[in-house]
Amino acid sequence: MTDSKYFTTTKKGEIFELKAELNSDKKEKKKEAVKKVIASMTVGKDVSALFPDVVNCMQTDNLELKKLVYLYLMNYAKSQPDMAIMAVNTFVKDCEDLNPLIRALAVRTMGCIRVDKITEYLCEPLRKCLKDEDPYVRKTAAVCVAKLHDINAQLVEDQGFLDTLKDLISDSNPMVVANAVAALSEIAESHPNSNLLDLNPQTINKLLTALNECTEWGQIFILDCLASYLPRDDRESQSICERVTPRLSHANSAVVLSAVKVLMKFMEMLPKDLDYYGTLLKKLAPPLVTLLSAEPELQYVALRNINLIVQKRPEILKHEMKVFFVKYNDPIYVKLEKLDIMIRLASQANIAQVLAELKEYATEVDVDFVRKAVRAIGRCAIKVEQSAERCVSTLLDLIQTKVNYVVQEAIVVIKDIFRKYPNKYESVIATLCENLDSLDEPEARAAMIWIVGEYAERIDNADELLESFLEGFHDESTQVQLQLLTAIVKLFLKKPTETQELVQQVLSLATQDSDNPDLRDRGYIYWRLLSTDPVAAKEVVLAEKPLISEETDLIEPTLLEELICHIGTLASVYHKPPSAFVEGSRGVQHKRLPPRAGSGESTESPDVGQSGPSEAPPAVIPSQGDLLGDLLNLDLAPPTATVPSVQPSMQMGAMDLLGGGLDSLVCSSPMGAGLGAAPAAMPASLGGAPAVGGGLGDLFDLGGGVGMPTGSYVAPKTVWLLAMKAKGLEISGTFARRGGIIQMDLSLTNKAMSVMTDFAIQFNRNSFGLAPAGPLQVLTPLSPNQTIDVSLPLSTSGPVMKMEPLNNLQVAVKNNIDVFYFSCQYPLSLLFVEDGKMDRQVFLATWKDIPNDNEAQFQIKDIHLNSDVASNKLQGSNIFTIAKRTVEGQDMLYQSVKLTNGIWVLAEMRIQTGNPNYTCTEPRIVYANLLHSQ
Amino acid sequence: MIGGLFIYNHKGEVLISRVYRDDIGRNAVDAFRVNVIHARQQVRSPVTNIARTSFFHVKRSNIWLAAVTKQNVNAAMVFEFLYKMCDVMTAYFGKISEENIKNNFVLIYELLDEILDFGYPQNSETGALKTFITQQGIKGQHQTKEEQSQITSQVTGQIGWRREGIKYRRNELFLDVLESVNLLMSPQGQVLSAHVSGRVVMKSYLSGMPECKFGMNDKIVIDKQGKGGTTDEPGKSGKQSIAIDDCTFHQCVRLSKFDSERSISFIPPDGEYELMRYRTTKDIILPFRVIPLVREVGRTKLEVKVVIKSNFKPSLLAQKIEVRIPTPLNTSGVQVICMKGKAKYKASENAIVWKIKRMAGMKESQISAEIELLPTNDKKKWARPPISMNFEVPFAPSGLKVRYLKVFESKLNYSDHDVIKWVRYIGRSGIYETRC
């Protein structure tokens, strides 16, 4: 065997030679030639010119040769569709072969050839193969349905393959079942609402039976599929868990992790006082620890997942600290992850051991690792109060090593320790000051400056120290500049006599010589404060600061819940929801845990008709960038939409948002007109005020890409009432329109120490007469640290008063402690009614009647959607497309919207193909972040 | 699912490229080369995301295997699959090297076609694969219909790891209990962490479809039996049992049965395979104790003394003992004196390597060295990596004992007594380190 020689042919004229050899009469020579072709293909050479010659070799009884030719076909068929058709006959014939291996090979290969013409011919053989007597052929055909679906989804549905595939779940052969499950799960991902998998106790039972018998890979497919099932009650949940736990002893780590995923998810439904719940918790720890003796790459995946599990259920691994100790030879990626988990598990009981380890790590070679270890010591101090003193002295020891990056890192964490335990460890400041000169990283410099400023009264030469930084003020990074400015102002307030000159100097540096607006602004604020009211300045600048919290790097709870549902997958490795790294509609549905057992009602009003567990409303809190994108932008434009009723019409200025990004920052004042419509007079009924802020949320969302229309967009919950301001009651919420009913989804969190009861809610009068349609249903008392989700149906029959901005809503919530007030803004799309589709004729007539000055235009940029998708998306939010026409290659959509108070809004949306900009002319609707896949 | 699979040599040249999904293009091949292989040391994770495409890689000697995807795949599965693929390739043509891969590229493509379909891993048991993917490549035609359906039913069947109709004149089995004992000890001799990870490897040469039952001195099982009031002296067996923290099994073992009865029953694959893996942390016999003493004499000299003590029955012999004492980077010369074995300073490895061929239990030996240092102005202190040890001992440091392995084959006329059974225990050092 010296096939390597095929890799070395690089002569010119090679193609001609190959051609000759391929057409040779000698079988051996032919085969040699095909091998050479495949080798060239592998290294990236274009051998597509040989297509007809290679395909000619297909008719052979030599299986190896046949496979090689198939391999070639899969690669080049797409580029030569007409010639590929030559192969069809052979495929069809092979699908009838007596040998099951050949039948399977043919159907497997055919599915990989993405040429429409071939696809047509595939249907019949595939249908036969799905019912083949041989399980090997059936399991191959099952996967082939998924392939075909990827090429032509409609065809698969029309041909009824989905039903056949569903039948295979009851197949007698476990591997056929597993492949059918895999194929169905994949297809279901691109049809979020299809309920394709249709999991019910019977199918679950079949899956669990097959689980015991199929290959390790099949077990993974089945477990991953099981994880998306929502058991009816805790008993069913327990019985599934019981049948899944044996998988924890499987040699394949992926089987173990997928089993852990199922258990973590279903455990949520078990009452905590159940004996079985405790047993299950105990059973989870050993397999997780065992994963750490796998190969390093798998350890990495396991550690990333354990990081999530530890955050969700710290009790599982709380006694296993030692296994996360770093080994000298661990790869760096394993070391860094272990360190993270060590901090999460650190507690009073094990802190001594942890600290000893961390100190050891701080002397290692890898800079990143050392830094993280130093930082970890600081986190220990903040997390476990009893250890703070020991941590500080450890850090001081490390500073004595004078290793530059260790010193800098240590200073950054000591700053945090000061913030957590003020007036306790300031004696170390002198040591810190000694190292001033060696600090060259902005973060460390900023930290040091903060310390000097904060404790200026105890540092004799504080002014000298700060002055030394001031010399190179303009070369510093912004972080350092801001810190320096604040520190010198603090110093001045504490020692006004000696430092007047210094403060003058820094203020002028900041305000006059800087290009940075933040710095200038801060400089001016200080300047004015100091010059007008030094007492007030003192109160502001030297105000007592809130203590920093213990866990700063926890994953946000809703994201954590979603990631738990993705244990074992890439999402759990990246710690990001799949939508953040997967393109298109696949896998972007948000998954969530089943409602917790026993804790009051489970909110999220049932999503009528279309909900599997995975399709519940989105629950991910967006990152900051997204939040900006959500902010709503509505400018009020002159009245245009004439409404069939007598009511004066009202216009909403439209804005962008197709893009989500900074430019969609909300403008709730006429300033926003830069983006869109000019301010205009309000219709009489609402008063004459111009701008309306707030309103349409992300009806579209670029990030979501090509999502399917799935009803109106629901913004993620945002915090409306801070616990600080409401004696410990935190309220976050969002609005949704479900089945024509407006709902306010609230999460009430008790962050106080005592139990809260007797909740009630009331709205102030508002622009559209929104009012609660029923009382606030919080049945059980809200105990400390508990969160309850409530959905409050709203009516629009309340008293009307024009608000500023238009969509502002003032809310009062009462509980046994007090009454709290907050205001929030609802998306205007909430008010778009389902019967907002205007008759075409009426639309035309109305359109013409709209005076020109009632019209506003704006552009929505960077939306890569075609008009149909856009139209579908908008329709999900009750923005109806009345007509569409194409003018000079541009699609124009005419759309209508009706608000709950009977006002109509008409819009024209122009889509330039090839140019992802949408221009909307219109009676201003705002297409705020138009596309959102949810 | 997996969108494509690439194999590269150390230079980043593609040896094998197989694309399974339409969303993976040829540019993915280059993206990995440029961003990972050529980035050398900067790769800090086995999973890399480049332009919304995720790459999983493992390395075997200087060969890179990369799986590519654009979806939210099961990451653990992808790595398991890559390891499995290495196993399969090794089983077919030996070591994974550039030459072997080039020599067998047609075979590899054939394997990849079989074990991965549309990115979904399929049966990857070499036992099954070898029945129909052969290096001759021409089997297929000469098989009878029965043979063919036997292949397909094995590949898809419940017992995909074993074919029917195996016959041996002599029924024989070998059990190897292979343990690696891991230790991290503080300079003061305090055990920071210690565990044994063990494997039970079985070589079976048994006819037919034998049903096997494996028993060991698992504490849970023994205690259960003790309560039942059966058989031999409970006091003795209680002492000898060991607490197993966790174990995992080859897919032939019936997991649900283990879960309910804690009995290990299975139909074994033919030939060699790993029956189980386990981990213990309690009552581990640490075969060696390392006592380090490092003294810095001035700025240019270091005195090191290391004592090792063997801690097992005097009648047993440990072998292949190697102690590795790290030395600072600025070492200029080393003088070593040892009572036993040979010791050498290896400048390229920055370590003194002390080798002893054999050592009996309950003995002790010592080495002392003087290390001369070049003066440096490097502020950073020497990190003092731990002293590590390698050895091999003829017992299981966890205390695990095989109690029985029963074989039942009802259809053929051989019984448990006719099977020749061999058991062997080998304890090796895993990461066996003492900080100094």
HADDOCK unambig.tbl for C-alpha pairs under 7 A between the chains (distance, minus, plus):
assign (segid A and resid 1 and name CA) (segid B and resid 103 and name CA) 6.11 0.50 0.50
assign (segid A and resid 2 and name CA) (segid B and resid 103 and name CA) 4.95 0.50 0.50
assign (segid A and resid 3 and name CA) (segid B and resid 102 and name CA) 6.21 0.50 0.50
assign (segid A and resid 3 and name CA) (segid B and resid 103 and name CA) 4.23 0.50 0.50
assign (segid A and resid 3 and name CA) (segid B and resid 104 and name CA) 6.24 0.50 0.50
assign (segid A and resid 4 and name CA) (segid B and resid 102 and name CA) 4.43 0.50 0.50
assign (segid A and resid 4 and name CA) (segid B and resid 103 and name CA) 4.51 0.50 0.50
assign (segid A and resid 42 and name CA) (segid B and resid 14 and name CA) 6.95 0.50 0.50
assign (segid A and resid 42 and name CA) (segid B and resid 15 and name CA) 6.70 0.50 0.50
assign (segid A and resid 42 and name CA) (segid B and resid 16 and name CA) 5.94 0.50 0.50
assign (segid A and resid 42 and name CA) (segid B and resid 17 and name CA) 5.71 0.50 0.50
assign (segid A and resid 43 and name CA) (segid B and resid 14 and name CA) 5.76 0.50 0.50
assign (segid A and resid 43 and name CA) (segid B and resid 15 and name CA) 6.81 0.50 0.50
assign (segid A and resid 62 and name CA) (segid B and resid 138 and name CA) 6.01 0.50 0.50
assign (segid A and resid 63 and name CA) (segid B and resid 137 and name CA) 6.63 0.50 0.50
assign (segid A and resid 63 and name CA) (segid B and resid 138 and name CA) 5.96 0.50 0.50
assign (segid A and resid 63 and name CA) (segid B and resid 140 and name CA) 6.57 0.50 0.50
assign (segid A and resid 64 and name CA) (segid B and resid 137 and name CA) 5.07 0.50 0.50
assign (segid A and resid 64 and name CA) (segid B and resid 138 and name CA) 6.40 0.50 0.50
assign (segid A and resid 99 and name CA) (segid B and resid 148 and name CA) 6.71 0.50 0.50
assign (segid A and resid 135 and name CA) (segid B and resid 153 and name CA) 6.93 0.50 0.50
assign (segid A and resid 135 and name CA) (segid B and resid 156 and name CA) 6.62 0.50 0.50
assign (segid A and resid 136 and name CA) (segid B and resid 152 and name CA) 5.37 0.50 0.50
assign (segid A and resid 136 and name CA) (segid B and resid 156 and name CA) 5.95 0.50 0.50
assign (segid A and resid 173 and name CA) (segid B and resid 157 and name CA) 6.80 0.50 0.50
assign (segid A and resid 175 and name CA) (segid B and resid 156 and name CA) 5.60 0.50 0.50
assign (segid A and resid 213 and name CA) (segid B and resid 158 and name CA) 5.31 0.50 0.50
assign (segid A and resid 214 and name CA) (segid B and resid 158 and name CA) 6.01 0.50 0.50
assign (segid A and resid 215 and name CA) (segid B and resid 123 and name CA) 6.57 0.50 0.50
assign (segid A and resid 216 and name CA) (segid B and resid 251 and name CA) 6.87 0.50 0.50
assign (segid A and resid 217 and name CA) (segid B and resid 121 and name CA) 6.12 0.50 0.50
assign (segid A and resid 217 and name CA) (segid B and resid 122 and name CA) 6.68 0.50 0.50
assign (segid A and resid 246 and name CA) (segid B and resid 255 and name CA) 5.33 0.50 0.50
assign (segid A and resid 246 and name CA) (segid B and resid 256 and name CA) 5.27 0.50 0.50
assign (segid A and resid 246 and name CA) (segid B and resid 259 and name CA) 5.35 0.50 0.50
assign (segid A and resid 247 and name CA) (segid B and resid 255 and name CA) 6.66 0.50 0.50
assign (segid A and resid 249 and name CA) (segid B and resid 247 and name CA) 5.94 0.50 0.50
assign (segid A and resid 249 and name CA) (segid B and resid 248 and name CA) 4.16 0.50 0.50
assign (segid A and resid 249 and name CA) (segid B and resid 249 and name CA) 6.12 0.50 0.50
assign (segid A and resid 249 and name CA) (segid B and resid 255 and name CA) 6.96 0.50 0.50
assign (segid A and resid 250 and name CA) (segid B and resid 248 and name CA) 4.93 0.50 0.50
assign (segid A and resid 250 and name CA) (segid B and resid 249 and name CA) 5.26 0.50 0.50
assign (segid A and resid 250 and name CA) (segid B and resid 250 and name CA) 6.81 0.50 0.50
assign (segid A and resid 250 and name CA) (segid B and resid 251 and name CA) 6.79 0.50 0.50
assign (segid A and resid 251 and name CA) (segid B and resid 248 and name CA) 4.78 0.50 0.50
assign (segid A and resid 251 and name CA) (segid B and resid 249 and name CA) 4.95 0.50 0.50
assign (segid A and resid 251 and name CA) (segid B and resid 250 and name CA) 5.58 0.50 0.50
assign (segid A and resid 252 and name CA) (segid B and resid 80 and name CA) 6.93 0.50 0.50
assign (segid A and resid 253 and name CA) (segid B and resid 76 and name CA) 6.61 0.50 0.50
assign (segid A and resid 254 and name CA) (segid B and resid 76 and name CA) 4.68 0.50 0.50
assign (segid A and resid 254 and name CA) (segid B and resid 77 and name CA) 4.85 0.50 0.50
assign (segid A and resid 254 and name CA) (segid B and resid 80 and name CA) 6.87 0.50 0.50
assign (segid A and resid 286 and name CA) (segid B and resid 245 and name CA) 6.26 0.50 0.50
assign (segid A and resid 286 and name CA) (segid B and resid 246 and name CA) 5.40 0.50 0.50
assign (segid A and resid 287 and name CA) (segid B and resid 246 and name CA) 6.37 0.50 0.50
assign (segid A and resid 290 and name CA) (segid B and resid 246 and name CA) 6.83 0.50 0.50
assign (segid A and resid 297 and name CA) (segid B and resid 46 and name CA) 5.93 0.50 0.50
assign (segid A and resid 298 and name CA) (segid B and resid 76 and name CA) 6.24 0.50 0.50
assign (segid A and resid 298 and name CA) (segid B and resid 79 and name CA) 6.45 0.50 0.50
assign (segid A and resid 301 and name CA) (segid B and resid 75 and name CA) 6.99 0.50 0.50
assign (segid A and resid 301 and name CA) (segid B and resid 76 and name CA) 6.34 0.50 0.50
assign (segid A and resid 322 and name CA) (segid B and resid 193 and name CA) 6.30 0.50 0.50
assign (segid A and resid 332 and name CA) (segid B and resid 44 and name CA) 6.73 0.50 0.50
assign (segid A and resid 333 and name CA) (segid B and resid 44 and name CA) 5.70 0.50 0.50
assign (segid A and resid 333 and name CA) (segid B and resid 45 and name CA) 5.51 0.50 0.50
assign (segid A and resid 363 and name CA) (segid B and resid 383 and name CA) 5.45 0.50 0.50
assign (segid A and resid 364 and name CA) (segid B and resid 383 and name CA) 5.58 0.50 0.50
assign (segid A and resid 365 and name CA) (segid B and resid 383 and name CA) 6.92 0.50 0.50
assign (segid A and resid 403 and name CA) (segid B and resid 379 and name CA) 6.64 0.50 0.50
assign (segid A and resid 403 and name CA) (segid B and resid 380 and name CA) 5.67 0.50 0.50
assign (segid A and resid 568 and name CA) (segid B and resid 74 and name CA) 5.46 0.50 0.50
assign (segid A and resid 568 and name CA) (segid B and resid 75 and name CA) 5.82 0.50 0.50
assign (segid A and resid 568 and name CA) (segid B and resid 76 and name CA) 5.70 0.50 0.50
assign (segid A and resid 569 and name CA) (segid B and resid 72 and name CA) 6.17 0.50 0.50
assign (segid A and resid 569 and name CA) (segid B and resid 73 and name CA) 5.35 0.50 0.50
assign (segid A and resid 569 and name CA) (segid B and resid 74 and name CA) 3.87 0.50 0.50
assign (segid A and resid 569 and name CA) (segid B and resid 75 and name CA) 4.73 0.50 0.50
assign (segid A and resid 569 and name CA) (segid B and resid 76 and name CA) 6.93 0.50 0.50
assign (segid A and resid 570 and name CA) (segid B and resid 72 and name CA) 5.32 0.50 0.50
assign (segid A and resid 570 and name CA) (segid B and resid 73 and name CA) 5.83 0.50 0.50
assign (segid A and resid 570 and name CA) (segid B and resid 74 and name CA) 6.24 0.50 0.50
assign (segid A and resid 570 and name CA) (segid B and resid 75 and name CA) 5.29 0.50 0.50
assign (segid A and resid 571 and name CA) (segid B and resid 72 and name CA) 6.33 0.50 0.50
assign (segid A and resid 578 and name CA) (segid B and resid 72 and name CA) 6.03 0.50 0.50
assign (segid A and resid 581 and name CA) (segid B and resid 52 and name CA) 5.54 0.50 0.50
assign (segid A and resid 582 and name CA) (segid B and resid 52 and name CA) 6.73 0.50 0.50
assign (segid A and resid 582 and name CA) (segid B and resid 70 and name CA) 6.20 0.50 0.50
assign (segid A and resid 582 and name CA) (segid B and resid 71 and name CA) 5.54 0.50 0.50
assign (segid A and resid 582 and name CA) (segid B and resid 72 and name CA) 6.65 0.50 0.50
assign (segid A and resid 587 and name CA) (segid B and resid 72 and name CA) 6.76 0.50 0.50
